[in-house]
């Protein structure tokens, strides 16, 4: 029989996204086999992250310093604002090293079936931020799924009357992809979103 503390650890680890019971069990056993310092360091890192990390008061990204480094970076273009679903999307855009504007993190997308409406997202903060008149273009960079599209459409309807340019990230065939394997919707979007060379 598995000792109660190990069972509790497995149950807690299994609550993490993408971690099933077997993976949680493997992680728990790894933690127990590792030197005690590792377990202490891990628990300290988790506790510090929970206590010290908060939302940036401007862009709603996770940060230790408020406002965050991207919001205070003078090299960032304050006229350009990229609206994203979550912090992981911000990290993905930053990895490209192509975008030099600022961000606004929604912390989700509209999903009526899951009970997520505009009040559960950081939409009010976005609209208040746009009221300053500094932003000239909003790039809607939500995922190209049903919820992301609905969220982008909803935001576009809120932002356009403010006189701010609203754009959507391009969608289509990925680099290295074969046209013959692209689905009809992806290929249609790639054709309609074509640009001058």
Residue, then its C-alpha position, 0 to 999 in steps of 0.5 A: x500500500x502506498x503511504x498517504x503522503x505519497x498519495x497526496x503528492x500524486x493527487x496534487x501533481x495530477x491537478x497540473x494541466x497535462x499531467x495524468x495520474x501515471x505522470x504524477x506518480x513518476x514525478x512524485x517518485x522522482x522527487x522522493x528519490x532526489x536529494x532532499x535539497x531538491x525537494x526543499x528548493x522546489x517547494x521554496x521556488x513554488x512558494x516564492x512564485x505564488x507570493x511574489x508574482x502578480x499581474x502587471x497593472x498595465x498589461x496584465x502579464x505576470x511579473x515580479x515588478x509592477x509595472x513589468x519590464x516590457x511596459x517600462x521598456x522605452x524601446x517598445x512602441x507604445x502605439x502598437x498593442x498586441x492582445x493575446x490570450x495568455x502569458x505563454x502566447x506572449x513568450x511565443x511572440x517574444x521568441x520571434x524577436x520581430x515584435x517591438x510593441x507592447x502587450x495586453x494579456x486577456x487571461x483566456x477567451x470568450x467561451x459561453x459553454x464554460x461560463x467565460x464571458x467578458x467579465x472573466x477576462x481582462x477586457x475592461x482593463x484593455x478598453x480603459x488602457x485604449x482610452x489614453x489615446x496613445x495606442x494607434x493599432x491593436x493586433x488581435x493575436x488570439x488563437x485561430x480556433x472558435x473561441x479565439x475567433x469569437x473573442x477577436x470579433x468581440x474585441x474588434x467591435x469594441x475597439x473600432x468605434x474608438x478610432x483605433x486601427x484593429x488588425x488580426x494576425x495572419x493565418x495560413x499554411x505553416x513554414x515547411x508545410x505542404x499544400x496538399x496536406x493543408x485543410x480547406x479552411x487553412x488553405x482558404x485563409x492563406x489565399x485570402x490573406x495573401x500579400x504583395x511580394 
